[in-house]
Amino acid sequence: TEESPFIHDGEECGVVLDGTLEVHIGNDTLVLEAGDSVYFHSAIPHWFCNPNSEPAVLVWAITPPSF
């Protein structure tokens, strides 16, 4: 969870294995549930939030690796 959107070079994709993830990309907000996935260019301002008290389990990939 971030307090404000961030940007960086590259691309990101992820899949939610369990729980819920709120994904903010530019002006769009997506609510992902188990089995949902997302792909976007990291140059678009983005941030993530778990809207529930239960943990979310994700698999996330970023290219080029920068973290």
ZAMARKOL-935827 format. One line per 2 residues: number of its first residue (from 1); their letters; for each residue y, z, x of N, C-alpha, C. Coordinates in Angstrom, 1 decimal, padded with zeros to 4 digits, m for minus. Atoms other than C-alpha are relative to their C-alpha. Layout:
# ZAMARKOL-935827
NUM	A	Y:Z:X:Y:Z:X:Y:Z:X ~ ...;
***
This chain:
# ZAMARKOL-935827
1	TE	m001.2:000.0:000.8:000.0:000.0:000.0:001.2:000.0:000.9 ~ m001.2:000.1:m000.7:003.4:m000.9:001.3:001.2:000.3:m000.9;
3	ES	m001.1:m000.3:000.8:006.8:000.2:000.3:000.9:m001.2:m000.3 ~ m000.7:001.2:000.2:008.3:m003.2:000.6:m000.8:m001.3:000.4;
5	PF	000.8:001.2:m000.4:007.1:m006.8:000.9:000.2:m000.3:001.5 ~ m000.1:000.4:m001.4:006.4:m008.2:004.4:m000.5:m001.4:000.1;
7	IH	000.4:001.4:m000.2:005.8:m011.6:005.9:m000.4:m000.1:001.5 ~ 000.4:000.3:m001.3:004.1:m012.9:009.0:m000.6:m001.4:000.1;
9	DG	000.7:001.4:m000.2:002.6:m016.2:010.4:m001.4:000.1:m000.5 ~ 001.4:000.0:000.3:m000.7:m017.2:009.1:m000.4:m000.2:m001.5;
11	EE	000.5:000.1:001.3:m002.9:m017.2:006.0:m000.9:001.2:m000.2 ~ 000.9:m001.2:000.4:m004.8:m014.4:004.1:m000.9:m000.4:m001.1;
13	CG	000.9:000.1:001.2:m007.7:m014.3:001.8:m000.8:001.3:m000.1 ~ 000.8:m001.3:000.2:m009.6:m011.4:000.3:m000.8:m000.1:m001.3;
15	VV	000.9:m000.2:001.2:m012.2:m010.4:m002.3:m000.1:001.4:m000.3 ~ 000.2:m001.4:000.5:m012.4:m007.2:m004.3:m001.5:000.2:m000.3;
17	LD	001.4:m000.4:000.2:m015.9:m005.7:m004.1:m000.1:001.0:m001.1 ~ 000.0:m001.1:000.9:m015.1:m002.6:m006.2:001.4:000.5:m000.3;
19	GT	m001.3:m000.5:000.3:m012.1:m001.2:m008.0:001.0:m001.0:m000.4 ~ m001.1:000.9:000.4:m008.7:m002.8:m008.7:001.0:m000.1:001.1;
21	LE	m001.1:000.2:m001.0:m006.0:m004.2:m006.4:001.1:m000.8:m000.7 ~ m001.2:000.7:000.5:m002.5:m005.2:m007.5:000.5:m000.7:001.2;
23	VH	m000.5:000.8:m001.0:m001.3:m008.1:m005.3:001.3:m000.6:m000.4 ~ m001.3:000.5:000.2:002.3:m009.0:m005.1:000.3:m001.1:001.0;
25	IG	m000.2:001.2:m000.8:003.0:m012.5:m003.7:001.2:m000.7:m000.5 ~ m001.3:000.6:000.5:006.6:m013.8:m003.9:000.4:000.7:m001.3;
27	ND	m000.4:m000.5:001.3:007.6:m013.3:m007.6:m001.2:000.2:m000.9 ~ 001.3:m000.1:000.8:003.9:m013.2:m008.8:m000.7:001.3:000.2;
29	TL	000.9:m001.2:m000.1:001.8:m010.1:m009.5:m001.3:m000.4:m000.6 ~ 001.4:000.3:000.4:m002.0:m010.5:m009.7:m000.7:001.4:000.0;
31	VL	000.9:m001.2:000.1:m004.4:m007.7:m010.8:m001.4:m000.5:000.2 ~ 001.3:000.4:m000.3:m007.7:m008.3:m009.1:m001.0:001.1:m000.3;
33	EA	001.1:m000.9:000.3:m010.9:m006.7:m010.3:m001.2:m000.4:000.9 ~ 001.2:000.3:m000.7:m014.4:m006.6:m008.7:m000.4:m001.5:m000.2;
35	GD	000.5:001.4:000.1:m015.5:m010.2:m008.0:001.2:m001.0:000.1 ~ m001.2:000.9:m000.1:m011.9:m011.6:m007.9:000.4:m000.2:001.4;
37	SV	m000.5:000.2:m001.4:m010.4:m013.2:m004.8:001.4:m000.7:m000.1 ~ m001.4:000.5:m000.1:m007.0:m014.4:m003.6:000.1:m000.7:001.4;
39	YF	m000.4:000.6:m001.2:m005.7:m016.8:m000.9:001.5:m000.4:m000.1 ~ m001.4:000.4:000.0:m002.1:m017.3:000.2:000.5:m000.1:001.4;
41	HS	m000.7:000.1:m001.3:000.2:m018.2:003.1:000.8:001.3:000.2 ~ m000.6:m001.3:m000.3:001.4:m015.0:004.8:001.5:m000.1:000.2;
43	AI	m001.4:000.1:m000.1:004.9:m016.4:005.2:000.8:000.3:m001.4 ~ m000.5:m000.4:001.3:005.4:m015.6:001.5:000.1:001.5:m000.1;
45	PH	m000.1:m001.5:000.1:006.7:m012.0:001.0:m001.2:000.5:m000.9 ~ 001.1:m000.5:000.8:003.7:m010.0:m000.1:m000.2:001.5:000.3;
47	WF	000.4:m001.4:m000.1:002.4:m006.4:m000.6:m001.1:000.3:m001.0 ~ 001.2:m000.4:000.8:m000.5:m004.6:m002.2:000.1:001.4:m000.5;
49	CN	m000.1:m001.3:000.6:m001.0:m001.6:m004.4:m001.3:000.3:m000.7 ~ 001.1:m000.4:000.8:m004.0:000.2:m005.8:000.5:000.8:m001.2;
51	PN	m000.6:m000.6:001.1:m002.9:001.0:m009.3:m000.8:001.2:m000.6 ~ 000.9:m001.0:000.6:m005.7:003.5:m010.0:m000.2:001.1:001.0;
53	SE	000.2:m001.1:m000.9:m006.7:006.8:m008.5:m001.4:m000.1:000.7 ~ 001.3:000.2:m000.7:m010.2:005.5:m007.6:000.2:m001.0:001.1;
55	PA	m000.1:000.9:m001.1:m010.7:003.7:m004.3:m000.3:m001.4:m000.3 ~ 000.3:001.5:000.1:m010.7:m000.1:m004.0:m000.7:m000.4:001.2;
57	VL	000.7:000.5:m001.2:m013.2:m001.8:m001.7:000.2:m001.5:000.1 ~ m000.4:001.4:m000.2:m012.1:m005.1:m000.2:m000.6:m000.5:001.2;
59	VW	000.3:000.7:m001.2:m013.1:m007.7:002.3:001.2:m000.9:000.2 ~ m001.3:000.7:m000.2:m009.9:m009.2:003.8:m000.1:m000.8:001.4;
61	AI	m000.1:000.8:m001.2:m009.4:m012.0:006.4:001.4:m000.5:000.2 ~ m001.3:000.5:m000.3:m006.2:m012.9:008.2:m000.1:m000.9:001.2;
63	TP	000.0:000.9:m001.2:m005.6:m015.9:010.5:001.4:m000.4:000.2 ~ 000.7:m000.4:m001.2:m004.5:m016.0:013.2:000.0:001.6:000.0;
65	PS	000.1:m001.5:000.0:m005.6:m012.4:013.9:001.2:000.6:000.6 ~ m001.2:m000.5:m000.5:m002.5:m010.4:014.3:000.1:001.5:m000.2;
67	F	000.0:m001.5:000.3:m003.4:m006.8:013.2:m001.2:000.6:000.7;
***
